[in-house]
Amino acid sequence: MNHMIALGAGFILDLLLGDPRWLYHPICLVGNLIGALEKKIRGLFPKTPRGELAGGFLEVALVCGICFGVPFAVLHFLYGIQTFAGLALETFWCCQLLAARSLRDESMKVYDRLKCGTLEEARHAVSMIVGRDTAALTEAGVTKAAVETVAENTSDGVVAPAFYMAIGGVPLMFLYKGINTMDSMLGYKNEKYLYFGRCAAKLDDAVNYLPARISGWMMVAASAFCSLGRDVPGGKDKEAAASGKLSPAQAARIYRRDRRNHASPNSAQTEAAMAGALQVQLAGDAWYFGKRYKKPTIGDDIRPIEAEDIPRANRLMYGTAALSVTVFLLVRLAVVLLWK
């Protein structure tokens, strides 16, 4: 029951407070840990494919053990002394590890620069939240990058952490975030990380497999009650546009069709649902580190993407997050009651 209370309260606090810049984030500590261990471990193993695979496996094992073990030990100690103290810390950590508000705030900075600033300022704002090259992006390209980030991180930053929190509390949530952070730091297919980062990348794919698909279907469901804010010109789903709603029919159709249109088995799940709900086309070719990478598109080019799609994407992200957390809490409650 403490996990349920902490998840519900932590989610609400995240929506209200987000991540204050003055407050040191625990994922920064995880990132520092990953970087420090990488330097030490690389010196212990030979610079061969087999050696780097072994080193990468050791890195993953140590980071996973620390990310789960430390919060488990701290919470076990606090709950043993005073239940309220343990619950307060678990709620606080849950709030920090969920990213709905910060995802909304950072993407809306891009929207603000598109509406009230210059294209160059918008490119800089979007470069803070994406990994691709942004210097040559058009206004549509900037908007598309922001919408894609909101879509993908709905799973990575909100639904998946809440899913693991509902199962095993903050220690399992920390474990997930540690794996996710390792993938973002080590999971590159370049010369440096092709072997060393392989274990981290594969493990991240595994732990995101189920949450990504839950996120996709939750987003399809959430599109039925999320508002567009205003009508979308030229939309295919005229009834949805006229009612000021997103298109759940298009979201479901595009999700089923395009959810595998990505090199990652998980990244296109929420992007496909988002593209269908907004009736726009996402993904396609992108530039990384000066090199163009060919990627399939996601969604139909029913109407041109526009800056207003960023707040629409955020409304859908919030709806998906609220629906997911509600379902997780109800399922957890049902399990607790049946267990008793």
N, C-alpha and C positions, 0 to 999 in steps of 0.2 A: 504493500500500500504506500510505503514511503516513496518508492520509485514513481508511482502514479502521481502523487502529490507534487513531487519535485519536477516531473516532466510538465505537468499542466502549469504550474506556477512559473517554471523556468521559461516556457514558451511565451507566456504573457509578458514576463519581464523583458524578454528579448524584443518583442514587438514594441514595448514602451521605451526601452532604454538603448537597445542595440549594443554596440561596443564603444564605450567612451574612450577617446584617444589617450586620456591621462591614465587609464587603467591597463597595466601590462597584461597581455593576453597569454594564456597558457600554451597556445599553439606556437608562440614565439619560442618558448622554452623547448618544445618538442623539436622545432626546426633547428635550434642551436644544438640540441642533443644529436640529431641526425648528422649535422655537419661535422661535429667533433668526433663522433664515432667513425664516420667515413674516413677522416684523415688518419686515425689510429689503425683502423682495420686494413686500409690499403697498404700500410707499411708492413703488415704481417703476412700477406699472401703474395705469391708471384704474379707478375703482370702477364698472365696467360688467361685464355678464356676460362679454363677450369678453375684457376686460382681466383679470378674475379667473380665467378659464379659462387664459389665457396664463401668469399668475403661478403658478397651481397646477401647470402643466406644468413650469415652470422649477424650482419647489420639488422636484418629484419627480425631475427629472433630476439636480439637485445632490446631493440626499440619496442617491440610488442610486449616483452616481459615488463619493461619499465613503465610503459604507458598504461598497462592494466594494473600492475602490482602496486605502484605508488598510490594512486587514488583509492584502490581497494583497501590498502593498509590504513591510510589516513581516515577514510570513512568508517572502517570497522572500529578503529580506536574511538572516534567521536561518538558513533552510535552507542558504543559500550558505555561511555560516560554519561551522555545526555542525548536523547533522541532528537530533541529540537536542534541541537548543535549540528548533528549529522545531517538532518534534513535541510537546514539553512545552507550548509556548504554544498550539498548535492544540488539544491535548487540554483545556487549562484553559479556553480560550474556548468550546469545544464544551460543556463542563460548565456554563458560565455561561449559554449560550444555550438549553439544554434546560430545561424547566420541570416535569418530572414530580414531583419531590420537593416543590417549592414549591407546586405546585397541590394536591397531597395535603395538605400541612401547613396551608395556608390554608383549605381546605374542611373539614378536620377540626376547626378552631377553631369552625366553625359547629356541627358535630356535638357538640362538647364543651359548648357553651353550651345547646344544646337538651336535652342529657341532664343537665347538672349546674348550669346557670345559669337565667336567666330568658329569656322570649321577647324582651324588649327587648334583652338582651345578644346573643341570637342574631341579631336584626335588624341590630344594629350590625356584628356579625362578617360577615354576608353582604353588607352594604353595601360592605365593603372589596374584594369580588371581583366585584360585578355593577354594571351601570350603571343599573338600574331603581330606582324609588322603593321603599323597603323599610319605611317607617314604619308602614304599615298591614297588612303581611303577616301572615298566620296562621302557625302552626307548619308546616302543610303547604306554605304558600307559600314560607316560608324554605327548607324542605327541597328543594322543587322547584327553586328558584333555584340552590341549591348544586349539585344534581345536574346541572342544565343547564350550569352553568359548567364542571364537570369534563368533561362530554361534549364541549362545543364546543372547549375548550382542549386536549383530547387531540389534536386535529388541529393547531390553531394553535400550541400551545406545545411539542409533543413530536414528533408524526409528521412534520409538514411541515418543521420545521427539520432533522430527521434525514434526511429525503428529499433536501433540497438539499445537506446536508453530504456525503451519500454520492455525489452527482453531482459537486460541485465544491469540496469542502472548506469550511473555515470562511469564506473570502471570500464564497462563494455563500450560506452560511448567514447571514452578516451582512447581505447584500443582502436576503434574504427578511425578516429581522427588521426591517430598516429600513422596508421596504414595509408590513409588518404594523403597525409603530408609527405610521407616517404615517396609515394608515387609522383607527387608534384615536384619533388626535388631530385629524385633518382630515376624516374621511369621514362627516360628519353632513349630513343633508338639512334643515338649518335655514337661516335667512337669511344667516348669516355664512359658511357653508361649502358652500352648495348648488353654487356654481360653482368656488370656489377648491379645494375638496376632492374634486371629481369625478374628476380624473385619478388621485389616490391611491386612491380607493375602487374604481374600475374595475380598476386594476392589481392591487390586493389580491385582487379576485375572480378575476382571471386566474391569478395565481401560486398561489392556493389551490384552483383547480378540480380538478386531478388529485390532489394530496395529500389533499383532503377526501374524495374517493371511495375512495382507497386506505384512508384511516383508517376509513371506514364498514365496508368489507368486512373489514378487519383486526379491527375490534371484533366483528363477527359471528363471525368465526373464533375470536377469543379467548374469547368467551362459552361456547364448548364445554368449556374447561378451567378457567375461573375459578370459584371457590367463592362461594356465597351467604353463608357463615358460619353461617347457620341457615335452617330451612325458611321459605318465604314462605307465609303463610296465604291461602287463596282463590285461588291461582295457577291459571291455565288449563292450564299445562303441568305436570300432576301428577307425571309421571315425573321431570322436572327438579327440581321442588321436593323430592320425596322423596329424591333423591340428593344434595341440598345443592348443586346446580349452578344456574347461570343457564340461561336458555332460548335456545339457538342457533336453534331453529326459529322462535320468536316474534321473535327479533332479525332474522332474515333476512326474515320476512314483513313486519314493520313497516318495516324499512329500505327494502324495495322499494316499499312503499305510500306512506310518509310522508316520504321523503327530500327532497321538494321543497316541504314545507309551511312555507316561510319566505320572507321577502322577499329574503334573500340566497340566491344559488344554492348556497352551501356550508354554511351554518350548521346546517341540519337533517340533514346526512348522519350525523354521529356522534350527534346527539340522537335520531334515529330508531332507530339500532341500540341505543343505551342504553335507550330506552323499551321496546323489544321485549324485550331481555334481562332487564330488571328487571320486566317485565309491569306497568308503570305508565303513566300519561298525563302527558306533559310539555307545555311551551309554553302556548298560550292567551293571553288578553288580559293586558296588563301596563301599568303606569303609569310614564311617564317625564316628569320635570320637571313634575309635576302634571297631565299629560294622559294619558288612557287610550287605548291603542292596541289595536285588535282584531287578534288573531293566530290563525291556525288551531292546533288542538291536534295533538300528535304522540303516537302510541301509543293503545292502548285502555285504558279505565279499568277494568281487570280487578280491581285491588285498590287500596286507598288507599295513597298514598305515605307513608313513615314515616322517622324519623330514621336508622334502620339502613340506608336506601338510600344514604346518603352514603358510608360505608365500602365498601359493595358497589360503588358507582360507581368508587371509587378502586381497588379490586381489579381491576375491568375495565379501567380506564385503564392500570394498570401492566401487565396482561397484553397489552393492545393495543400499548403502547409496546415491550415486550420482543419481541413477535412481529414488529413492524414493523422494528425495528433489526436483528434477526436476518435477516429476509428481505433487507433492503437490503444488509447485509454479504455475504450469500451471492451476491446478484446482482452486486454490485460485484466480488467475487472471481472469479466466472465470467467477467465481462467482461475482467478483467485477464489471466486465464489464456488466454482465447481470443485476446486482442490479441497476447499474446506468441507 
